[in-house]
Amino acid sequence: MSATSRLPTIAGTLTLGALIAGLTSLPSFRAYLTKHIGASATKHMWKLAAAVFALANLKNLPGVWHIRVLRGILYQLYLQPSPQPPKYLFAPLITSSRNTLYDCDYNFHKSNSTYFADLDVARAHTVGCLIRTGLARLNRGDEDGLSVETTDAKGSYYVALGAVSCFFQKQIEPLQAFEIHTRVLSWDRKWLYLVSHIVKKGAVKPEAYVLQPWKKARVQKQDEEELKKHIFATSVARYCFKKGRLTINPEVVLERSRLLPPRPDGVGLPPRTEAISDSTPAEVAPTPAKGAGAMTVDAVASQVTSRLGDYAEHVKKEAAVEDESWTWEDMETERLRGLKTAVHFDRLSRAHDELRGGEVLGEFGDYW
């Protein structure tokens, strides 16, 4: 809804606020309050109002964002009691929040900029859950099977955010509760891609809580097309893993986190996704097995699925996982399916080439 159509609501709210402020300044009104609720209460009325406003906007207070993000990371790293089975690598993790009055813009709905603060918290939980075992093992020296370049690199292993975007679908009203469903979308040689859906609270009823089996789950399956009607916004982010200045393949960290099925013989790490030509927006680098020219994501998916088919029976026989129905072929099929979307997001990095010099329209400061 545009700001113009909301002018009566905005004007009414401002008028009500001015009316309340005017009443509290009248001696007769203050005397009335003193008679009924006591002198001390009226004396500290503004302090009480400020405290109520602060509590209603608690997540917007200075320093609270840091607490929310660090809590998510630390809980998933050190306090999460349940391990994540490989079968649920692509399952979403849910965080919940509420649109405070401070989050609202002049249209009286959630401001575009505030989505990213809530998404930071959601991704902190998800990334913490994904890396809690892998990075710890690598930093303790578990580097068997890694290249000499990796083992000789200086520094510690860590994860870094490389890019984030948000696509808005519907507005979030003042004080409205919402949930963020964040999960792994895909990965390639360099990037781990996460997708987050901001949805109406309670609209999605989980069929099971993998890390919280004590929670009551919904038995009946929901229609995924129907669920799309409850999406407020969708965000895509990409992370990279580093050792010092050297980039580490995300699959190395996921393997060390015990989140992948057993790797079949002869299958290497995934290549780097690259948007090579302007005429083919979904091109990627060749797979290690072929080493030929560039090919589309669909061609890579078909090629890898075919190659993995040769190892399918071996994986099913040798897999030492809790659920033997989740094979490397299943995981790779889902990774490549998500990569068809992620490759377009990765291509947007070419926007760096659009910086222009020369004539400008003007230069303006924040306040003058």
Steps between C-alpha positions, in 0.01 A plus 500: 500500500640841406571779743223709339230246577626478858493875565172487701648230728829686541323831567264335748787339691696824518189684615437242772861525616477880512171476692650269762807721536277807538281333764794392711626859507173639638512566878137390541564168327815437704306582819234247399765232448666589831168454680437155354845341453720698740754782479803276446339337196425828326846632584663214311239468228735595217766262628241224512385578146861497379560165669188349342604629158851358545365158598264499203800569274753291692668348197575849363687625806878560461696179541198267490568398137847382605347300786245337269762401241757379753235304689406319179860414417600396853189293560541302178875457551505397865150440641306324224447149645398315182729422204371578152463183285633523140152427363381840628782712356247693289233525773414854618570644844230734634553820696215730605467871569251786492478825306546771762379859467864609465535265200217676314558763234279793395266251327430341839640159407838332547778711353706339224827552685385320816450169319876453486545529877248219559655294220840533669359330808336222297819426307707510820299205631515311169870550430587425862309174471677408174858573605500416871690175444684566175692817582589373847649181355695688233640751751606210724711363215268250332631571150535148360434489127536875446741645245852607596403856411224486761699336779794738449285814498539728800209594726188345648191366324199733507181587310415836340188648341558589135167639378134530594184605316133530588193479276188651654160341445253633760512762773531414869263702715592674831546253788433205265688179586693313233736207454817462295561158344868475403665202330785395273417569136818369336878539484782497246879527511496830688156591633246346735156641409222542756137591428272660761123534477328753727147370553193561711545350845331164533423467128752220452434197723814281521452127461789436741758688708827317433710682762209537745317164500308596813299761309159410364500473120226508239418163345306616194711621205436856381462614140823679405326716240256617766788585735644745247205731568638563850847616388585859595851498350775267381872549547803328347845523660836346424781410739859397440738307724853619548831397650680828529470644148447162331145399398390151607245291311175499705472126451815455712332672795170315448684167495687587820161592651377146417218641287571315174439137401811292421673630187512241216840401362620727222273793585690819579403835646252715303635762256454876522176631351575768242278711277736493201313658210227761479309289251463205739413625850498154661846377396743346743856375490558143378492215748835347599412175326459657156734800492340627180350835413230689688158339528160585640390415853246254351779326309714478813207361699434233239868414475559471872181301557604258226850465643369444851267230370803277453569524873143486629504133597842531661383794711185320613701195607784684672317802647539517878229757564189493713267500199646301208237641263688833502789438259763720342295495179197637688708775656669596172167510318361747755820708494485533121129579509568790737801608294270582209366785713825591675692548175277796409562661837875448455479671163381824663857555623564638152318812617842612635585578137217755482673771707528815290696820526439825314188712546285445809157631600620652826639428847289526814566436869275330755392822672587791270 
